[in-house]
Amino acid sequence: METKKKRLTLDLAPAFQRRLKAISALKGVSMRGYCQAAIDRELTRDEANGLGGLLADKPDHEMFADLQKEIFGDKTLPGNSADLIREAREIRDAEMERWA
């Protein structure tokens, strides 16, 4: 039985997308194939460096609940998590604009 694939959408700066398109064409592969190979290479490297230990045979919500308990104990964090996420995204977007 074939496993259902999940979709990942990336928003790329135009210059980055042109670079990706050019290099993948020179290598004779699709942009999709190039990205998948690059991501697989990085995942393999990270797992070899011990980051694979973060993965578990638990459902994600249980894994994150355990991690939260390990880091914060029973402490309730102040503020709204949606605001924190929004702020982090704004910082990330500003940094990416500087890199483009």
C-alpha positions as CSV (number, residue, x, y, z in Angstrom):
1,M,0.0,0.0,0.0
2,E,1.4,3.4,-1.0
3,T,1.8,6.0,1.7
4,K,-0.1,9.2,1.1
5,K,2.3,12.1,0.4
6,K,2.2,15.4,2.2
7,R,2.5,18.7,0.5
8,L,5.0,21.4,1.5
9,T,4.8,24.9,0.0
10,L,7.8,27.2,0.0
11,D,7.6,31.0,-0.6
12,L,10.9,31.9,-2.3
13,A,12.4,35.2,-3.1
14,P,12.4,35.6,-7.0
15,A,16.3,35.7,-7.1
16,F,16.5,32.5,-5.0
17,Q,13.9,30.8,-7.2
18,R,15.9,31.7,-10.4
19,R,19.0,30.2,-8.8
20,L,17.2,27.1,-7.9
21,K,15.7,26.7,-11.4
22,A,19.0,27.3,-13.1
23,I,21.0,24.9,-11.0
24,S,18.4,22.1,-11.1
25,A,18.2,22.6,-14.9
26,L,22.0,22.3,-15.2
27,K,21.9,19.1,-13.2
28,G,19.0,17.8,-15.3
29,V,16.6,17.4,-12.5
30,S,13.3,19.1,-11.6
31,M,13.3,21.8,-8.9
32,R,11.2,19.4,-6.9
33,G,13.7,16.6,-7.2
34,Y,16.6,19.0,-6.4
35,C,14.9,20.2,-3.3
36,Q,14.0,16.8,-2.1
37,A,17.6,15.6,-2.5
38,A,18.9,18.6,-0.7
39,I,16.5,18.2,2.2
40,D,17.2,14.5,2.4
41,R,21.0,15.2,2.5
42,E,20.5,17.7,5.3
43,L,18.2,15.5,7.3
44,T,20.6,12.6,7.0
45,R,23.5,14.8,8.2
46,D,21.5,16.2,11.1
47,E,20.3,12.7,12.2
48,A,24.0,11.5,12.0
49,N,24.9,14.4,14.3
50,G,22.5,13.2,16.9
51,L,19.4,15.3,16.1
52,G,17.5,12.2,15.2
53,G,17.1,11.5,18.9
54,L,14.5,14.2,19.0
55,L,12.2,12.0,17.0
56,A,10.0,9.6,18.9
57,D,7.5,6.8,18.3
58,K,4.9,9.0,20.1
59,P,2.3,11.2,18.4
60,D,3.5,14.7,18.0
61,H,1.2,16.2,20.6
62,E,2.6,13.8,23.3
63,M,6.2,14.4,22.3
64,F,5.7,18.2,22.5
65,A,3.8,17.9,25.8
66,D,6.7,15.9,27.2
67,L,9.2,18.4,25.9
68,Q,7.3,21.3,27.4
69,K,7.1,19.6,30.7
70,E,10.8,18.9,30.6
71,I,11.7,22.5,29.8
72,F,9.2,24.4,31.8
73,G,7.9,22.0,34.4
74,D,4.5,23.1,35.7
75,K,5.2,26.8,35.1
76,T,2.6,28.6,33.0
77,L,4.2,31.0,30.5
78,P,2.9,34.6,30.3
79,G,1.5,36.0,27.2
80,N,-0.3,34.8,24.1
81,S,1.4,32.1,22.1
82,A,-0.2,33.3,18.9
83,D,1.4,36.8,19.5
84,L,4.8,35.1,20.1
85,I,4.5,33.1,16.9
86,R,3.5,36.2,14.9
87,E,6.4,38.2,16.3
88,A,8.9,35.4,15.5
89,R,7.6,35.2,11.9
90,E,8.0,39.0,11.5
91,I,11.6,38.8,12.7
92,R,12.3,35.8,10.4
93,D,10.7,37.5,7.4
94,A,12.7,40.7,8.0
95,E,15.9,38.6,8.2
96,M,15.0,36.8,5.0
97,E,14.5,40.1,3.2
98,R,18.0,41.1,4.2
99,W,19.4,37.9,2.8
100,A,17.6,38.2,-0.5
